């Protein structure tokens, strides 16, 4: 999932944080809801909670990439 960085003025960041806390969400979850509501107003709450921002826990552990195999030149 792509990651976006947004810079907000202090007063706006505090307002977002207070609204997120009152909704029982993280700041990111709250902002995702706002953006999703404007872009796709017909998305259900289930879709927003299970797909958008639905990752919970530690990131997956990825195995180290193997070196590319040597191939004969044409």
Secondary structure, DSSP 4 states (H G I P E B T S, - for coil): ---------HHHHHHHHHHHHHTT--HHHHHHHHHHHHH-TT--HHHHHHTTT---SSPPPPPPPPPPPP----
